[in-house]
Amino acid sequence: SATSNQPFFIWYAPWLPHLPHDPPMEYLPSDSEITIPSTISEADRPAFIAESRKFYGMVRWLDDKVGEVLQRLATAGKLDNTVVIYMVDNGYSYGYISKGSPYEKGLRSPIIIHDPRRQPLQATFNQTISTLDLPATILDYAGLPIPATYAGQSLRSLLESKNLLQHP
């Protein structure tokens, strides 16, 4: 309820931008907005552009939907007191192996944690962290205990004081 002062938790996990890539037309970028890596041959460029337009259209669609969630929180007066965690499970790699692979797109996935009560760090951390750390981080921000047997660690200390996390 927008009028409740009770703590809340939202897990918003849309399928976007996974296959099939079929965004509404208004989200499709123009051909000229697509950057073509040098590794794409001249013969493969038309197909690369067509597929990239659909993928980036899906990303724009996702961005729009996340924006709607944030706008609803703002309208309800909740955004200024809500920690938002935005993450993806892997990077896009133009059809090459990524998810579950030892390559860059399989290992490095963006995680953005926004706490409106703190000054943005605008930093990149090189420590190894895991999605296993996210439940511990959520529990920590909620003021709840993290089970001693849980494998992940809260990222809160890293975010608030830039302390290094020591992973076993």
Rosetta constraint file for C-alpha pairs under 8 A:
AtomPair CA 2 CA 76 HARMONIC 5.19 0.50
AtomPair CA 2 CA 77 HARMONIC 7.85 0.50
AtomPair CA 2 CA 78 HARMONIC 7.93 0.50
AtomPair CA 3 CA 76 HARMONIC 7.35 0.50
AtomPair CA 14 CA 62 HARMONIC 7.87 0.50
AtomPair CA 16 CA 58 HARMONIC 6.22 0.50
AtomPair CA 16 CA 59 HARMONIC 7.15 0.50
AtomPair CA 16 CA 61 HARMONIC 7.72 0.50
AtomPair CA 16 CA 62 HARMONIC 5.84 0.50
AtomPair CA 17 CA 21 HARMONIC 6.93 0.50
AtomPair CA 17 CA 55 HARMONIC 6.79 0.50
AtomPair CA 17 CA 58 HARMONIC 4.92 0.50
AtomPair CA 17 CA 59 HARMONIC 5.76 0.50
AtomPair CA 17 CA 62 HARMONIC 6.80 0.50
AtomPair CA 21 CA 54 HARMONIC 5.52 0.50
AtomPair CA 21 CA 55 HARMONIC 5.85 0.50
AtomPair CA 21 CA 58 HARMONIC 6.44 0.50
AtomPair CA 22 CA 54 HARMONIC 6.34 0.50
AtomPair CA 22 CA 58 HARMONIC 7.17 0.50
AtomPair CA 23 CA 27 HARMONIC 6.47 0.50
AtomPair CA 23 CA 28 HARMONIC 7.11 0.50
AtomPair CA 23 CA 54 HARMONIC 6.51 0.50
AtomPair CA 23 CA 57 HARMONIC 5.63 0.50
AtomPair CA 23 CA 58 HARMONIC 5.26 0.50
AtomPair CA 23 CA 61 HARMONIC 6.84 0.50
AtomPair CA 24 CA 28 HARMONIC 7.29 0.50
AtomPair CA 24 CA 57 HARMONIC 7.67 0.50
AtomPair CA 24 CA 61 HARMONIC 7.87 0.50
AtomPair CA 25 CA 57 HARMONIC 7.96 0.50
AtomPair CA 27 CA 57 HARMONIC 4.66 0.50
AtomPair CA 27 CA 58 HARMONIC 7.23 0.50
AtomPair CA 27 CA 60 HARMONIC 5.85 0.50
AtomPair CA 27 CA 61 HARMONIC 6.12 0.50
AtomPair CA 28 CA 53 HARMONIC 5.76 0.50
AtomPair CA 28 CA 54 HARMONIC 6.31 0.50
AtomPair CA 28 CA 56 HARMONIC 6.92 0.50
AtomPair CA 28 CA 57 HARMONIC 4.34 0.50
AtomPair CA 28 CA 58 HARMONIC 7.94 0.50
AtomPair CA 28 CA 60 HARMONIC 7.92 0.50
AtomPair CA 29 CA 33 HARMONIC 6.13 0.50
AtomPair CA 29 CA 34 HARMONIC 7.58 0.50
AtomPair CA 29 CA 53 HARMONIC 5.68 0.50
AtomPair CA 29 CA 56 HARMONIC 6.97 0.50
AtomPair CA 29 CA 57 HARMONIC 6.32 0.50
AtomPair CA 30 CA 34 HARMONIC 7.28 0.50
AtomPair CA 30 CA 53 HARMONIC 7.15 0.50
AtomPair CA 31 CA 49 HARMONIC 6.45 0.50
AtomPair CA 31 CA 50 HARMONIC 7.88 0.50
AtomPair CA 31 CA 53 HARMONIC 7.05 0.50
AtomPair CA 34 CA 49 HARMONIC 6.50 0.50
AtomPair CA 34 CA 52 HARMONIC 6.96 0.50
AtomPair CA 34 CA 53 HARMONIC 7.05 0.50
AtomPair CA 36 CA 40 HARMONIC 6.84 0.50
AtomPair CA 36 CA 45 HARMONIC 7.45 0.50
AtomPair CA 36 CA 48 HARMONIC 7.82 0.50
AtomPair CA 36 CA 49 HARMONIC 7.60 0.50
AtomPair CA 40 CA 44 HARMONIC 6.21 0.50
AtomPair CA 40 CA 45 HARMONIC 6.31 0.50
AtomPair CA 40 CA 48 HARMONIC 7.71 0.50
AtomPair CA 41 CA 45 HARMONIC 6.29 0.50
AtomPair CA 44 CA 48 HARMONIC 6.08 0.50
AtomPair CA 45 CA 49 HARMONIC 5.96 0.50
AtomPair CA 46 CA 50 HARMONIC 6.19 0.50
AtomPair CA 47 CA 51 HARMONIC 6.12 0.50
AtomPair CA 48 CA 52 HARMONIC 5.89 0.50
AtomPair CA 49 CA 53 HARMONIC 5.99 0.50
AtomPair CA 50 CA 54 HARMONIC 6.58 0.50
AtomPair CA 51 CA 55 HARMONIC 6.22 0.50
AtomPair CA 52 CA 56 HARMONIC 5.94 0.50
AtomPair CA 52 CA 94 HARMONIC 7.91 0.50
AtomPair CA 53 CA 57 HARMONIC 5.89 0.50
AtomPair CA 54 CA 58 HARMONIC 6.27 0.50
AtomPair CA 55 CA 59 HARMONIC 6.43 0.50
AtomPair CA 56 CA 60 HARMONIC 6.15 0.50
AtomPair CA 57 CA 61 HARMONIC 6.13 0.50
AtomPair CA 58 CA 62 HARMONIC 6.13 0.50
AtomPair CA 59 CA 63 HARMONIC 6.08 0.50
AtomPair CA 60 CA 64 HARMONIC 6.16 0.50
AtomPair CA 61 CA 65 HARMONIC 6.34 0.50
AtomPair CA 62 CA 66 HARMONIC 6.17 0.50
AtomPair CA 63 CA 67 HARMONIC 6.08 0.50
AtomPair CA 64 CA 68 HARMONIC 6.33 0.50
AtomPair CA 65 CA 69 HARMONIC 6.51 0.50
AtomPair CA 66 CA 70 HARMONIC 6.32 0.50
AtomPair CA 67 CA 71 HARMONIC 6.01 0.50
AtomPair CA 68 CA 72 HARMONIC 6.17 0.50
AtomPair CA 69 CA 73 HARMONIC 6.37 0.50
AtomPair CA 70 CA 74 HARMONIC 6.19 0.50
AtomPair CA 70 CA 79 HARMONIC 6.96 0.50
AtomPair CA 71 CA 75 HARMONIC 6.02 0.50
AtomPair CA 72 CA 76 HARMONIC 6.11 0.50
AtomPair CA 73 CA 77 HARMONIC 6.24 0.50
AtomPair CA 73 CA 78 HARMONIC 5.02 0.50
AtomPair CA 73 CA 79 HARMONIC 4.93 0.50
AtomPair CA 74 CA 78 HARMONIC 5.70 0.50
AtomPair CA 74 CA 79 HARMONIC 4.76 0.50
AtomPair CA 74 CA 80 HARMONIC 7.40 0.50
AtomPair CA 78 CA 82 HARMONIC 6.19 0.50
AtomPair CA 79 CA 116 HARMONIC 7.75 0.50
AtomPair CA 80 CA 116 HARMONIC 5.57 0.50
AtomPair CA 80 CA 117 HARMONIC 7.25 0.50
AtomPair CA 81 CA 115 HARMONIC 7.78 0.50
AtomPair CA 81 CA 116 HARMONIC 6.45 0.50
AtomPair CA 81 CA 117 HARMONIC 6.98 0.50
AtomPair CA 82 CA 115 HARMONIC 6.78 0.50
AtomPair CA 82 CA 116 HARMONIC 6.97 0.50
AtomPair CA 83 CA 113 HARMONIC 7.10 0.50
AtomPair CA 83 CA 114 HARMONIC 5.63 0.50
AtomPair CA 83 CA 115 HARMONIC 4.63 0.50
AtomPair CA 83 CA 116 HARMONIC 6.84 0.50
AtomPair CA 83 CA 141 HARMONIC 7.93 0.50
AtomPair CA 84 CA 112 HARMONIC 7.93 0.50
AtomPair CA 84 CA 113 HARMONIC 5.78 0.50
AtomPair CA 84 CA 114 HARMONIC 5.14 0.50
AtomPair CA 84 CA 115 HARMONIC 6.66 0.50
AtomPair CA 85 CA 111 HARMONIC 7.09 0.50
AtomPair CA 85 CA 112 HARMONIC 5.70 0.50
AtomPair CA 85 CA 113 HARMONIC 4.47 0.50
AtomPair CA 85 CA 114 HARMONIC 6.39 0.50
AtomPair CA 86 CA 111 HARMONIC 5.70 0.50
AtomPair CA 86 CA 112 HARMONIC 4.99 0.50
AtomPair CA 86 CA 113 HARMONIC 6.37 0.50
AtomPair CA 87 CA 109 HARMONIC 7.34 0.50
AtomPair CA 87 CA 110 HARMONIC 5.79 0.50
AtomPair CA 87 CA 111 HARMONIC 4.37 0.50
AtomPair CA 87 CA 112 HARMONIC 6.26 0.50
AtomPair CA 88 CA 109 HARMONIC 6.15 0.50
AtomPair CA 88 CA 110 HARMONIC 6.34 0.50
AtomPair CA 88 CA 111 HARMONIC 6.98 0.50
AtomPair CA 89 CA 99 HARMONIC 7.47 0.50
AtomPair CA 89 CA 109 HARMONIC 6.34 0.50
AtomPair CA 90 CA 98 HARMONIC 6.65 0.50
AtomPair CA 90 CA 99 HARMONIC 5.55 0.50
AtomPair CA 90 CA 105 HARMONIC 5.93 0.50
AtomPair CA 90 CA 106 HARMONIC 5.46 0.50
AtomPair CA 90 CA 107 HARMONIC 7.37 0.50
AtomPair CA 90 CA 108 HARMONIC 7.10 0.50
AtomPair CA 90 CA 109 HARMONIC 5.20 0.50
AtomPair CA 91 CA 98 HARMONIC 6.72 0.50
AtomPair CA 91 CA 99 HARMONIC 7.62 0.50
AtomPair CA 91 CA 105 HARMONIC 4.55 0.50
AtomPair CA 91 CA 106 HARMONIC 6.53 0.50
AtomPair CA 91 CA 108 HARMONIC 7.26 0.50
AtomPair CA 91 CA 109 HARMONIC 5.95 0.50
AtomPair CA 92 CA 98 HARMONIC 7.07 0.50
AtomPair CA 92 CA 105 HARMONIC 6.56 0.50
AtomPair CA 93 CA 97 HARMONIC 6.97 0.50
AtomPair CA 93 CA 98 HARMONIC 6.26 0.50
AtomPair CA 93 CA 105 HARMONIC 6.45 0.50
AtomPair CA 97 CA 101 HARMONIC 6.44 0.50
AtomPair CA 97 CA 103 HARMONIC 7.64 0.50
AtomPair CA 97 CA 106 HARMONIC 7.73 0.50
AtomPair CA 98 CA 102 HARMONIC 7.85 0.50
AtomPair CA 98 CA 103 HARMONIC 6.43 0.50
AtomPair CA 98 CA 104 HARMONIC 7.52 0.50
AtomPair CA 98 CA 105 HARMONIC 5.03 0.50
AtomPair CA 98 CA 106 HARMONIC 4.34 0.50
AtomPair CA 99 CA 105 HARMONIC 7.17 0.50
AtomPair CA 99 CA 106 HARMONIC 4.72 0.50
AtomPair CA 100 CA 106 HARMONIC 5.57 0.50
AtomPair CA 100 CA 107 HARMONIC 7.82 0.50
AtomPair CA 101 CA 105 HARMONIC 7.84 0.50
AtomPair CA 101 CA 106 HARMONIC 4.92 0.50
AtomPair CA 101 CA 107 HARMONIC 7.13 0.50
AtomPair CA 102 CA 106 HARMONIC 5.94 0.50
AtomPair CA 102 CA 107 HARMONIC 6.17 0.50
AtomPair CA 103 CA 107 HARMONIC 6.28 0.50
AtomPair CA 104 CA 108 HARMONIC 5.77 0.50
AtomPair CA 105 CA 109 HARMONIC 6.91 0.50
AtomPair CA 114 CA 120 HARMONIC 7.52 0.50
AtomPair CA 115 CA 120 HARMONIC 7.94 0.50
AtomPair CA 118 CA 160 HARMONIC 7.99 0.50
AtomPair CA 121 CA 159 HARMONIC 7.72 0.50
AtomPair CA 127 CA 164 HARMONIC 7.04 0.50
AtomPair CA 127 CA 165 HARMONIC 7.05 0.50
AtomPair CA 128 CA 167 HARMONIC 7.59 0.50
AtomPair CA 129 CA 133 HARMONIC 6.79 0.50
AtomPair CA 129 CA 167 HARMONIC 7.83 0.50
AtomPair CA 130 CA 134 HARMONIC 7.56 0.50
AtomPair CA 130 CA 152 HARMONIC 7.40 0.50
AtomPair CA 131 CA 135 HARMONIC 7.95 0.50
AtomPair CA 131 CA 152 HARMONIC 7.98 0.50
AtomPair CA 132 CA 136 HARMONIC 7.48 0.50
AtomPair CA 132 CA 151 HARMONIC 6.88 0.50
AtomPair CA 132 CA 152 HARMONIC 4.69 0.50
AtomPair CA 132 CA 153 HARMONIC 7.50 0.50
AtomPair CA 133 CA 137 HARMONIC 6.11 0.50
AtomPair CA 133 CA 151 HARMONIC 7.90 0.50
AtomPair CA 133 CA 152 HARMONIC 4.24 0.50
AtomPair CA 133 CA 153 HARMONIC 4.84 0.50
AtomPair CA 133 CA 154 HARMONIC 5.60 0.50
AtomPair CA 133 CA 155 HARMONIC 6.57 0.50
AtomPair CA 134 CA 138 HARMONIC 6.10 0.50
AtomPair CA 134 CA 152 HARMONIC 7.47 0.50
AtomPair CA 134 CA 153 HARMONIC 7.85 0.50
AtomPair CA 134 CA 154 HARMONIC 6.89 0.50
AtomPair CA 134 CA 155 HARMONIC 7.42 0.50
AtomPair CA 135 CA 139 HARMONIC 6.15 0.50
AtomPair CA 135 CA 152 HARMONIC 7.54 0.50
AtomPair CA 135 CA 154 HARMONIC 7.74 0.50
AtomPair CA 136 CA 140 HARMONIC 6.08 0.50
AtomPair CA 136 CA 146 HARMONIC 5.89 0.50
AtomPair CA 136 CA 150 HARMONIC 8.00 0.50
AtomPair CA 136 CA 152 HARMONIC 6.05 0.50
AtomPair CA 136 CA 153 HARMONIC 5.54 0.50
AtomPair CA 136 CA 154 HARMONIC 4.67 0.50
AtomPair CA 136 CA 155 HARMONIC 7.73 0.50
AtomPair CA 137 CA 141 HARMONIC 6.21 0.50
AtomPair CA 137 CA 153 HARMONIC 6.95 0.50
AtomPair CA 137 CA 154 HARMONIC 3.98 0.50
AtomPair CA 137 CA 155 HARMONIC 5.42 0.50
AtomPair CA 137 CA 156 HARMONIC 6.06 0.50
AtomPair CA 138 CA 142 HARMONIC 6.11 0.50
AtomPair CA 138 CA 154 HARMONIC 7.66 0.50
AtomPair CA 139 CA 143 HARMONIC 6.19 0.50
AtomPair CA 139 CA 144 HARMONIC 5.02 0.50
AtomPair CA 139 CA 145 HARMONIC 6.54 0.50
AtomPair CA 139 CA 146 HARMONIC 6.34 0.50
AtomPair CA 140 CA 144 HARMONIC 5.78 0.50
AtomPair CA 140 CA 145 HARMONIC 6.85 0.50
AtomPair CA 140 CA 146 HARMONIC 7.03 0.50
AtomPair CA 140 CA 154 HARMONIC 6.42 0.50
AtomPair CA 140 CA 156 HARMONIC 7.23 0.50
AtomPair CA 141 CA 156 HARMONIC 7.45 0.50
AtomPair CA 146 CA 150 HARMONIC 7.04 0.50
AtomPair CA 153 CA 165 HARMONIC 7.97 0.50
AtomPair CA 155 CA 159 HARMONIC 6.24 0.50
AtomPair CA 155 CA 165 HARMONIC 7.76 0.50
AtomPair CA 156 CA 160 HARMONIC 5.98 0.50
AtomPair CA 157 CA 161 HARMONIC 5.71 0.50
AtomPair CA 157 CA 162 HARMONIC 6.77 0.50
AtomPair CA 157 CA 163 HARMONIC 6.20 0.50
AtomPair CA 158 CA 162 HARMONIC 4.30 0.50
AtomPair CA 158 CA 163 HARMONIC 4.76 0.50
AtomPair CA 158 CA 164 HARMONIC 6.21 0.50
AtomPair CA 158 CA 165 HARMONIC 6.82 0.50
AtomPair CA 159 CA 163 HARMONIC 7.89 0.50
